Amino acid sequence: MRTATYFFIFLNLSLALFEEPAVYPLPFLVTSVLEVLCLLVFLGRLTHFAKVTLHNVFWKDTKNICIMVAILLSLTDLAIYGVLRLYDVRSIRWSRIVRPIFLINFAESRQIRRAFRSIRNTLPEITYVFLLFMFSLLMFSLMALKLFGERNLQTAEGLPYFRNYLEIVFDLYVLVTTANSPDVMMPAFDFSSWYALFFIAFVIVNTYIFMSLFLAVVYNNYKKHLKVMPGGAWD
């Protein structure tokens, strides 16, 4: 039963590769039949679980409610999408975002729920570090605007360099990953080699210090919540 459940969950999730817009497109009839088959299996699995569970326990379990809502939303979206196709009206399958619910909420997915709950419990505790990082990024972006915005510098493509605050924030955010290094600093470096100190300081503070701190906080809190698992209906 567990193997069959996992197989149909995997099949349901993999349909995104074959539905429009698709990597490997298949006819709508094929994908819709496969999706209905998966939903029927999920409904049958839920019905079987209801037969062997006390009525009050079954309806108080959040997992079962989530699965039923996901099945209903998927069938509704599939029906609406099929009707719109008959009238040549373009639309999207918005119910794709609810498909991971089946992976998380079936009884066989206890370990996945443990990991998911650990991530959920970790998020509030890393918010403070993330906000501190964002404050540093915004402050460095403001400094960059003051340093380079009035110098009429241009990029290699002839575009204005560091004159729009939001674009500066994005460029420096990418610099945290070093994906645009050293290209992002070359216009300023060509104007004066001393400006390289600004980017060196930014990388040291945000890439080497904040990212290491962020990773350490995420790891320690996730490990703590993974060890301490409270009981409840979510299990």
N, C-alpha and C positions, 0 to 999 in steps of 0.2 A: 504493500500500500504506500509506503514511504517513497519507494523508487518511482512508482507510477505518478505520485503527486509531484515529485521533483521534475519528472520528465515533462509533464503538461505545463508546469510553471515555466520551465525553460523554453518550451515551444511557444507559449503565450508571449514571453518577453522577446523572443527572437523574431516574432512577426513584424516588429518595427523595421527590420532589414528588408522586408519584402512589400510593405505597404507604401503607398505614395505619401511623400517623396521617398523613394526607395533606393537602396544600394543595388539590390537585385530584384527588380520589379516582377511581381506575379499578378495575374488577373484578380480583380476584386472578389470574384466569386470564390476563388481558392482560399484567399486569406480570411474571408468572412466565415467560410465553412469551418476552417481550422480554429478560428477564434470561438465560434459557437460551440464547437466540440470541447475546447478547453474549459469554457464557462460551464458547460453541462457537467464535466468531470468535477469541477470545483463545487458546483451545487450538490452533486451526488455525494462528494466527500463530506460536505457540511451536513447534509441530511443524515448520513450515516453516523456522524459524530453526535447529532442531536438525538438519535435513537438510543445511544448508549450513555447519555449524560442526563442528569436530572434537569427537569424543565427550568427550574429557577436558576440553576447554575449556568445553563446554556445561554439564556437571555441576558444574564448579567455580565457575561464575558465580552469584553470590548473587542477581542479578536474576531469573534463570530459576527458581530454587528458590522465591523469594517469589511469583512469578506462579502457579506450580503449587499452592502451599499456599493462596493466595487463591482460586483456582478450586475447589479441594477444599472449603474452608470454606464458600464461597458455595453450592455445590451441596448440601452437607450441611445447612446452615441452611434452604435453600429446601425441601428434602424434609421436614425436621422441622416446619417451619412449616405446610406443606401438610397433613401428617397431623393436626396439632393442630387445624387449621381444620375438618377433617372431623368431629372430635369436639366442636366448639364450645368449644375451649379457647383462651383468649386468650393470646397470646405476642407477642414482639417479634422483629424481624429484626436480630439482633446482628451479622450479617455485614456490615452496611452500613459499619461502620468500616474494613473491609479494602478497600473499593472504591477509595480513592485509591492503593492499591498499584499498580493497573494503570496509573494515570497516571504514576507515578514510574518504574516498573521496565522498561517497554518500551524497546527500543533507540532508538526515535524520540524519546524524552524526555530526551535528553542534557542540554539546557539546564535543564530542570526539576530534574534530579538535581544539577547544578552549584549551583543556587540552594538546593536542599534541604540539600546538604552544607555550604554556607557558613553556613546558619542553624544547623545542628547543631554546627559547629565554633565558632560564635560564642557559643553558650549558656554553656559553662563559663567564658568570659572575662567575661561580664556578670553572673555569679552574685554576685561580690563587691559590685558596685554595688547589685544588687537586695537583698542581705542588709543592706547599710548603710542603704538606704532603709527596709526593713522594721523595722530597729532604731529608726530615727528615728520611724516611725509608731507603734510600740509605746510608745516613751518619751513621745511627745506624748499618746497615749491614756491612759497612766498619770497624767500631769499633769492631764489633763482630768477624770479620775475624782476626783482629790484636790481639784481646784478647785471642781467643780460637784456632785459626788456627794452631798455632805452638806448642800446648800442647799435640797433639796426643790423644785427647779425643775420645771416642767412644760412640755411642748410646747403648741402651739396646739390640738392635739387632746385635751389633758388627760392625756397619757401621761407617765410619769417621764422626766426629762431627764438623760442622761449618768450613769446609776446602774449600768449593766451594762457591764463592761469589754469584752466581745466586741462588743456593739452600738456602743460608742464607737469601737472599731477600725474597724468597717465604715463608720460615719458619716464618720470622718476620712479613710478611704480614698476614699470617694466625693467628699469635699471636695477631694482632690488633683486631681480632674477638674473641679472647680468646679460640678458638676451640682446640688449641693444648697446652693449659696451664693446669698444670705446666710441662707437659712432655718435652717440648722443652728446658727447662732450667735445667732439672735434671742432665745431665752429667756434666755441669759446676758447678752446686750446690754441687754435690758429690765431685768434685775436691777441691772446696773452697766455703764455704757458703757466702763469700763476693761477689761472682759473681752474687748473687741474686739481688744485687743493680742495676746492669746493666738492668736486665729484669724489675725490678720495675720501674726504670726511663723510660724505653721504653714504658711500658703500660700507665704510667701517661701522658707522652707527647703525644703519638699517639692515644691511645684508649680514654682517658678521655678528653683531650684538643682538639686535632685535629678533632676527630670524632664529638664532640659536636659542634665545630666551623663549620665543614662541613655541619652538619645537619641544623644549624641555617642559614647559607648562602643559602642553597638550599630552605629552607622553606620561608624565607623572600623574595627572588627573585621570587620564583614561585607564591607566593601570590600577589606580586606587578604586575607581568605580567598577572595574572588571572583577576585582577581588571581593568587593562588598556588594552583593546582589540582594536587594530586599525582595521579599515574596509579594504575591498579589496576583490578581486576575491576569495581568499582562504576561506573566510567565506561562 
